[in-house]
Amino acid sequence: MPPLQAMSLSILTLVFFCLPSLGHAGTTPPLTICVISFDTKFLDAQRGLADGLSHQGFLQNKEIRYIIHDLKKDLSRVPDIVRQLQQQHCNLILTTTTPVVLAVKKSQRENNPIPVIFTMVANPVGAKIVPSLQNPGGHITGISYNAFAMIPKRLELFRRAFPQLTKIAILYNHGESWIAEPVRHFLLPAAKSLKFEVTHYDVHDQESMTAVSNQLDSSIEGLFMVPDPLAISFFEDLVTLSRKGKLPIMVLDNILLEKGGVLGYSPSFYSIGLQAAIMAGRILTGTEPGKLSIQNPQETKLIVSLKEANRLGLKLPDSFLANSDELIRER
């Protein structure tokens, strides 16, 4: 072979093996990320993860494939799903909400468990998901939603938005200690200092949500969402309740403002997915999950829906609106 031809062949061979999207797709099976979501509303986290990994050079349908399981609030499906994922050689599991990651953790086999990144978890240590935020150890890490610690700030914003409001309702599953204890620790002292009277309603399924909708105390003036995934799943019921009684809702996640609620102060599920993509990239390239510290959300925004406020006949102080990060107006 002439020297020039040999040199050209060597260069072509080098280029071929240095192009990951060509070489990886053609010679090895794709990596598999399995998403287990409590409900459809949380799937923006997966979209953020997929976009974040694409930005890092992982190409969907070439280098990574996604298997998505939407539980639709049915946690009893988790053990069977985990068994399927172990047979399908899943490389990484992304979960949304505390109940889901707890169910996945319980269902995993002790030897050679699948790495897990959790999202939308308010209290990872208190819920006994990991022993430490700095050193989670084991096969689980993730993004803490930091939602309980944010309750006093959210209550303060609710007070500033509605200075005359006194009686608020919170709806959550009283049987979940990982919710009930932080409610006592974070919410009640903050509510007392801000002169809110709080009424607790136990919501653990659709029947109990319907009962609350039919029997809400007529003196309630506002609805404040706490970090319970069921509250998000039943958000349409909350919106109906809000519009019926002209009650403002302080939503748990800003994405809910697309369907109702007057204001929210939170990171977005999508942005948390983007953040989780950095951790996923490291795990997929060999880092042990337990060596990655639990992270807090990097971005939090105050968003006000003037559209919903007008629908309810509510007016917020101009000074409060001026300090918000985003206003949702009538289109």
TIBAFI-333269 format. One record per residue (C-alpha): residue number from 0; residue in three letters; x, z, y. Coordinates in nm, 2 decimals. Layout:
N
nr | rest | c1 | c3 | c2
NUM | Ala | X | Z | Y
...
***
This chain:
331
nr | rest | c1 | c3 | c2
0 | Met | 0.00 | 0.00 | 0.00
1 | Pro | 0.14 | -0.09 | 0.34
2 | Pro | 0.25 | 0.21 | 0.56
3 | Leu | -0.01 | 0.14 | 0.83
4 | Gln | -0.29 | 0.13 | 0.57
5 | Ala | -0.17 | 0.45 | 0.41
6 | Met | -0.17 | 0.62 | 0.75
7 | Ser | -0.52 | 0.50 | 0.83
8 | Leu | -0.65 | 0.62 | 0.49
9 | Ser | -0.49 | 0.97 | 0.54
10 | Ile | -0.65 | 1.00 | 0.89
11 | Leu | -1.00 | 0.90 | 0.76
12 | Thr | -0.97 | 1.15 | 0.47
13 | Leu | -0.87 | 1.42 | 0.71
14 | Val | -1.16 | 1.35 | 0.95
15 | Phe | -1.41 | 1.34 | 0.67
16 | Phe | -1.32 | 1.69 | 0.54
17 | Cys | -1.31 | 1.83 | 0.90
18 | Leu | -1.67 | 1.74 | 0.97
19 | Pro | -1.87 | 2.03 | 0.84
20 | Ser | -2.21 | 1.87 | 0.88
21 | Leu | -2.11 | 1.57 | 0.67
22 | Gly | -1.89 | 1.74 | 0.42
23 | His | -2.11 | 2.05 | 0.38
24 | Ala | -2.44 | 1.86 | 0.34
25 | Gly | -2.29 | 1.61 | 0.09
26 | Thr | -2.09 | 1.84 | -0.14
27 | Thr | -2.24 | 2.19 | -0.15
28 | Pro | -2.60 | 2.32 | -0.14
29 | Pro | -2.72 | 2.46 | 0.19
30 | Leu | -2.71 | 2.83 | 0.28
31 | Thr | -3.06 | 2.99 | 0.25
32 | Ile | -3.20 | 3.23 | 0.50
33 | Cys | -3.53 | 3.40 | 0.39
34 | Val | -3.76 | 3.53 | 0.66
35 | Ile | -4.01 | 3.80 | 0.57
36 | Ser | -4.25 | 3.85 | 0.87
37 | Phe | -4.51 | 4.12 | 0.90
38 | Asp | -4.75 | 3.87 | 1.07
39 | Thr | -4.75 | 3.53 | 1.23
40 | Lys | -4.70 | 3.67 | 1.58
41 | Phe | -4.35 | 3.78 | 1.49
42 | Leu | -4.22 | 3.44 | 1.38
43 | Asp | -4.07 | 3.36 | 1.72
44 | Ala | -3.78 | 3.57 | 1.60
45 | Gln | -3.71 | 3.31 | 1.33
46 | Arg | -3.73 | 3.03 | 1.58
47 | Gly | -3.47 | 3.21 | 1.80
48 | Leu | -3.25 | 3.27 | 1.49
49 | Ala | -3.27 | 2.90 | 1.39
50 | Asp | -3.19 | 2.78 | 1.74
51 | Gly | -2.90 | 3.04 | 1.78
52 | Leu | -2.75 | 2.93 | 1.45
53 | Ser | -2.78 | 2.56 | 1.55
54 | His | -2.59 | 2.64 | 1.87
55 | Gln | -2.31 | 2.78 | 1.65
56 | Gly | -2.30 | 2.46 | 1.45
57 | Phe | -2.52 | 2.55 | 1.16
58 | Leu | -2.76 | 2.26 | 1.12
59 | Gln | -3.12 | 2.32 | 0.99
60 | Asn | -3.20 | 2.11 | 0.67
61 | Lys | -2.83 | 2.03 | 0.63
62 | Glu | -2.62 | 2.35 | 0.63
63 | Ile | -2.91 | 2.60 | 0.64
64 | Arg | -3.26 | 2.60 | 0.49
65 | Tyr | -3.53 | 2.86 | 0.57
66 | Ile | -3.78 | 3.01 | 0.34
67 | Ile | -4.05 | 3.17 | 0.54
68 | His | -4.29 | 3.44 | 0.41
69 | Asp | -4.57 | 3.54 | 0.65
70 | Leu | -4.71 | 3.86 | 0.50
71 | Lys | -5.02 | 3.86 | 0.72
72 | Lys | -5.00 | 4.24 | 0.72
73 | Asp | -5.00 | 4.26 | 0.34
74 | Leu | -4.68 | 4.47 | 0.25
75 | Ser | -4.78 | 4.48 | -0.12
76 | Arg | -4.64 | 4.12 | -0.15
77 | Val | -4.28 | 4.23 | -0.06
78 | Pro | -4.15 | 4.33 | -0.41
79 | Asp | -4.26 | 4.00 | -0.57
80 | Ile | -4.11 | 3.81 | -0.27
81 | Val | -3.78 | 3.99 | -0.30
82 | Arg | -3.76 | 3.92 | -0.68
83 | Gln | -3.82 | 3.55 | -0.60
84 | Leu | -3.55 | 3.54 | -0.33
85 | Gln | -3.30 | 3.70 | -0.57
86 | Gln | -3.37 | 3.42 | -0.82
87 | Gln | -3.35 | 3.16 | -0.54
88 | His | -3.00 | 3.27 | -0.45
89 | Cys | -3.10 | 3.37 | -0.09
90 | Asn | -2.79 | 3.43 | 0.13
91 | Leu | -2.96 | 3.64 | 0.40
92 | Ile | -3.29 | 3.80 | 0.46
93 | Leu | -3.44 | 3.83 | 0.82
94 | Thr | -3.72 | 4.08 | 0.85
95 | Thr | -3.96 | 4.17 | 1.13
96 | Thr | -4.08 | 4.53 | 1.20
97 | Thr | -4.01 | 4.86 | 1.04
98 | Pro | -4.26 | 4.85 | 0.75
99 | Val | -4.12 | 4.52 | 0.63
100 | Val | -3.75 | 4.62 | 0.62
101 | Leu | -3.84 | 4.95 | 0.45
102 | Ala | -4.03 | 4.76 | 0.19
103 | Val | -3.74 | 4.51 | 0.14
104 | Lys | -3.49 | 4.79 | 0.12
105 | Lys | -3.70 | 4.97 | -0.15
106 | Ser | -3.74 | 4.64 | -0.35
107 | Gln | -3.38 | 4.54 | -0.36
108 | Arg | -3.17 | 4.59 | -0.67
109 | Glu | -2.88 | 4.83 | -0.62
110 | Asn | -2.62 | 4.60 | -0.75
111 | Asn | -2.55 | 4.29 | -0.54
112 | Pro | -2.83 | 4.32 | -0.29
113 | Ile | -2.91 | 4.04 | -0.05
114 | Pro | -2.78 | 4.11 | 0.30
115 | Val | -3.05 | 4.20 | 0.55
116 | Ile | -3.08 | 4.16 | 0.93
117 | Phe | -3.38 | 4.34 | 1.07
118 | Thr | -3.56 | 4.28 | 1.40
119 | Met | -3.84 | 4.47 | 1.59
120 | Val | -3.74 | 4.81 | 1.45
121 | Ala | -3.80 | 5.08 | 1.70
122 | Asn | -3.60 | 5.37 | 1.54
123 | Pro | -3.36 | 5.25 | 1.26
124 | Val | -3.21 | 5.59 | 1.19
125 | Gly | -3.53 | 5.79 | 1.23
126 | Ala | -3.71 | 5.55 | 0.99
127 | Lys | -3.42 | 5.60 | 0.74
128 | Ile | -3.33 | 5.24 | 0.73
129 | Val | -2.96 | 5.31 | 0.81
130 | Pro | -2.77 | 5.64 | 0.84
131 | Ser | -2.59 | 5.55 | 1.17
132 | Leu | -2.63 | 5.30 | 1.45
133 | Gln | -2.25 | 5.26 | 1.49
134 | Asn | -2.17 | 5.25 | 1.11
135 | Pro | -2.48 | 5.13 | 0.92
136 | Gly | -2.29 | 5.08 | 0.60
137 | Gly | -2.45 | 4.91 | 0.30
138 | His | -2.61 | 4.57 | 0.32
139 | Ile | -2.85 | 4.62 | 0.62
140 | Thr | -2.79 | 4.58 | 1.00
141 | Gly | -2.99 | 4.43 | 1.28
142 | Ile | -3.14 | 4.45 | 1.63
143 | Ser | -3.32 | 4.78 | 1.73
144 | Tyr | -3.62 | 4.70 | 1.94
145 | Asn | -3.54 | 5.03 | 2.13
146 | Ala | -3.92 | 5.04 | 2.18
147 | Phe | -3.97 | 5.42 | 2.16
148 | Ala | -3.69 | 5.49 | 2.41
149 | Met | -3.85 | 5.24 | 2.65
150 | Ile | -4.19 | 5.42 | 2.64
151 | Pro | -4.12 | 5.64 | 2.95
152 | Lys | -4.01 | 5.34 | 3.15
153 | Arg | -4.32 | 5.14 | 3.04
154 | Leu | -4.54 | 5.43 | 3.13
155 | Glu | -4.38 | 5.46 | 3.47
156 | Leu | -4.44 | 5.09 | 3.53
157 | Phe | -4.80 | 5.13 | 3.42
158 | Arg | -4.84 | 5.41 | 3.67
159 | Arg | -4.68 | 5.21 | 3.96
160 | Ala | -4.91 | 4.91 | 3.87
161 | Phe | -5.22 | 5.12 | 3.87
162 | Pro | -5.17 | 5.44 | 4.08
163 | Gln | -5.53 | 5.56 | 4.05
164 | Leu | -5.54 | 5.53 | 3.67
165 | Thr | -5.56 | 5.86 | 3.48
166 | Lys | -5.71 | 5.83 | 3.13
167 | Ile | -5.54 | 5.60 | 2.88
168 | Ala | -5.58 | 5.53 | 2.51
169 | Ile | -5.31 | 5.47 | 2.25
170 | Leu | -5.39 | 5.31 | 1.91
171 | Tyr | -5.16 | 5.35 | 1.62
172 | Asn | -5.14 | 5.45 | 1.25
173 | His | -5.13 | 5.83 | 1.25
174 | Gly | -5.01 | 5.83 | 0.89
175 | Glu | -4.68 | 5.67 | 0.98
176 | Ser | -4.44 | 5.95 | 1.07
177 | Trp | -4.19 | 5.71 | 1.21
178 | Ile | -4.45 | 5.63 | 1.48
179 | Ala | -4.62 | 5.97 | 1.52
180 | Glu | -4.31 | 6.17 | 1.57
181 | Pro | -4.16 | 5.95 | 1.85
182 | Val | -4.50 | 5.93 | 2.02
183 | Arg | -4.49 | 6.31 | 2.04
184 | His | -4.12 | 6.31 | 2.15
185 | Phe | -4.12 | 6.02 | 2.40
186 | Leu | -4.47 | 5.94 | 2.51
187 | Leu | -4.65 | 6.27 | 2.56
188 | Pro | -4.39 | 6.44 | 2.79
189 | Ala | -4.36 | 6.12 | 3.00
190 | Ala | -4.74 | 6.09 | 3.02
191 | Lys | -4.77 | 6.45 | 3.13
192 | Ser | -4.51 | 6.41 | 3.40
193 | Leu | -4.69 | 6.09 | 3.52
194 | Lys | -5.03 | 6.27 | 3.51
195 | Phe | -5.18 | 6.05 | 3.24
196 | Glu | -5.44 | 6.19 | 3.01
197 | Val | -5.38 | 6.04 | 2.66
198 | Thr | -5.64 | 5.99 | 2.39
199 | His | -5.51 | 5.90 | 2.05
200 | Tyr | -5.70 | 5.67 | 1.81
201 | Asp | -5.60 | 5.63 | 1.45
202 | Val | -5.59 | 5.26 | 1.36
203 | His | -5.46 | 5.17 | 1.01
204 | Asp | -5.68 | 4.87 | 0.91
205 | Gln | -5.94 | 4.63 | 1.04
206 | Glu | -6.22 | 4.87 | 0.96
207 | Ser | -6.07 | 5.15 | 1.17
208 | Met | -5.99 | 4.90 | 1.45
209 | Thr | -6.35 | 4.79 | 1.46
210 | Ala | -6.47 | 5.15 | 1.47
211 | Val | -6.25 | 5.22 | 1.77
212 | Ser | -6.38 | 4.91 | 1.94
213 | Asn | -6.73 | 5.03 | 1.90
214 | Gln | -6.67 | 5.40 | 1.98
215 | Leu | -6.41 | 5.40 | 2.26
216 | Asp | -6.46 | 5.68 | 2.50
217 | Ser | -6.63 | 5.55 | 2.81
218 | Ser | -6.39 | 5.75 | 3.04
219 | Ile | -6.09 | 5.55 | 2.92
220 | Glu | -5.93 | 5.35 | 3.21
221 | Gly | -5.65 | 5.17 | 3.04
222 | Leu | -5.49 | 5.08 | 2.71
223 | Phe | -5.12 | 5.14 | 2.64
224 | Met | -4.96 | 4.98 | 2.33
225 | Val | -4.71 | 5.18 | 2.13
226 | Pro | -4.46 | 5.04 | 1.88
227 | Asp | -4.69 | 4.99 | 1.58
228 | Pro | -4.69 | 4.63 | 1.43
229 | Leu | -5.06 | 4.68 | 1.34
230 | Ala | -5.14 | 4.70 | 1.72
231 | Ile | -4.99 | 4.36 | 1.76
232 | Ser | -5.17 | 4.22 | 1.46
233 | Phe | -5.50 | 4.35 | 1.60
234 | Phe | -5.42 | 4.23 | 1.95
235 | Glu | -5.72 | 4.00 | 1.98
236 | Asp | -5.94 | 4.31 | 1.92
237 | Leu | -5.76 | 4.49 | 2.20
238 | Val | -5.81 | 4.20 | 2.43
239 | Thr | -6.18 | 4.20 | 2.35
240 | Leu | -6.20 | 4.57 | 2.42
241 | Ser | -6.00 | 4.53 | 2.74
242 | Arg | -6.23 | 4.25 | 2.88
243 | Lys | -6.54 | 4.43 | 2.78
244 | Gly | -6.45 | 4.75 | 2.97
245 | Lys | -6.23 | 4.59 | 3.24
246 | Leu | -5.94 | 4.79 | 3.11
247 | Pro | -5.58 | 4.68 | 3.18
248 | Ile | -5.34 | 4.66 | 2.88
249 | Met | -4.97 | 4.74 | 2.90
250 | Val | -4.86 | 4.52 | 2.61
251 | Leu | -4.58 | 4.60 | 2.37
252 | Asp | -4.43 | 4.26 | 2.38
253 | Asn | -4.44 | 4.01 | 2.67
254 | Ile | -4.53 | 3.72 | 2.44
255 | Leu | -4.87 | 3.88 | 2.40
256 | Leu | -4.95 | 3.81 | 2.77
257 | Glu | -5.02 | 3.45 | 2.67
258 | Lys | -5.35 | 3.58 | 2.51
259 | Gly | -5.43 | 3.89 | 2.72
260 | Gly | -5.30 | 4.20 | 2.87
261 | Val | -5.20 | 4.26 | 3.23
262 | Leu | -4.84 | 4.35 | 3.22
263 | Gly | -4.55 | 4.40 | 2.98
264 | Tyr | -4.19 | 4.52 | 2.99
265 | Ser | -3.99 | 4.41 | 2.69
266 | Pro | -3.74 | 4.17 | 2.54
267 | Ser | -3.89 | 3.87 | 2.37
268 | Phe | -3.91 | 3.81 | 1.99
269 | Tyr | -3.74 | 3.48 | 2.05
270 | Ser | -3.45 | 3.63 | 2.25
271 | Ile | -3.40 | 3.89 | 1.98
272 | Gly | -3.38 | 3.61 | 1.72
273 | Leu | -3.11 | 3.44 | 1.93
274 | Gln | -2.92 | 3.77 | 1.94
275 | Ala | -2.96 | 3.81 | 1.56
276 | Ala | -2.81 | 3.47 | 1.51
277 | Ile | -2.47 | 3.59 | 1.62
278 | Met | -2.49 | 3.86 | 1.35
279 | Ala | -2.62 | 3.61 | 1.10
280 | Gly | -2.33 | 3.37 | 1.17
281 | Arg | -2.08 | 3.65 | 1.10
282 | Ile | -2.25 | 3.75 | 0.78
283 | Leu | -2.28 | 3.40 | 0.65
284 | Thr | -1.91 | 3.35 | 0.71
285 | Gly | -1.81 | 3.66 | 0.52
286 | Thr | -1.85 | 3.98 | 0.73
287 | Glu | -2.02 | 4.27 | 0.55
288 | Pro | -2.35 | 4.36 | 0.72
289 | Gly | -2.27 | 4.74 | 0.71
290 | Lys | -1.96 | 4.68 | 0.93
291 | Leu | -2.18 | 4.53 | 1.21
292 | Ser | -2.32 | 4.80 | 1.45
293 | Ile | -2.69 | 4.81 | 1.52
294 | Gln | -2.75 | 4.63 | 1.85
295 | Asn | -3.00 | 4.69 | 2.13
296 | Pro | -3.18 | 4.40 | 2.30
297 | Gln | -2.97 | 4.23 | 2.57
298 | Glu | -3.25 | 4.12 | 2.79
299 | Thr | -3.57 | 4.30 | 2.91
300 | Lys | -3.82 | 4.16 | 3.16
301 | Leu | -4.12 | 4.29 | 3.36
302 | Ile | -4.39 | 4.03 | 3.35
303 | Val | -4.73 | 4.05 | 3.51
304 | Ser | -5.03 | 3.84 | 3.43
305 | Leu | -5.22 | 3.78 | 3.75
306 | Lys | -5.44 | 3.55 | 3.56
307 | Glu | -5.57 | 3.84 | 3.34
308 | Ala | -5.57 | 4.09 | 3.63
309 | Asn | -5.80 | 3.85 | 3.82
310 | Arg | -6.02 | 3.81 | 3.52
311 | Leu | -6.07 | 4.18 | 3.50
312 | Gly | -6.12 | 4.22 | 3.87
313 | Leu | -5.80 | 4.43 | 3.91
314 | Lys | -5.55 | 4.43 | 4.20
315 | Leu | -5.19 | 4.54 | 4.17
316 | Pro | -4.98 | 4.66 | 4.46
317 | Asp | -4.79 | 4.38 | 4.64
318 | Ser | -4.47 | 4.58 | 4.63
319 | Phe | -4.50 | 4.61 | 4.25
320 | Leu | -4.56 | 4.23 | 4.21
321 | Ala | -4.26 | 4.16 | 4.44
322 | Asn | -4.03 | 4.35 | 4.19
323 | Ser | -4.16 | 4.18 | 3.88
324 | Asp | -3.94 | 3.93 | 3.70
325 | Glu | -4.22 | 3.68 | 3.63
326 | Leu | -4.58 | 3.63 | 3.74
327 | Ile | -4.83 | 3.44 | 3.52
328 | Arg | -5.08 | 3.26 | 3.74
329 | Glu | -5.38 | 3.05 | 3.69
330 | Arg | -5.28 | 2.69 | 3.59
***
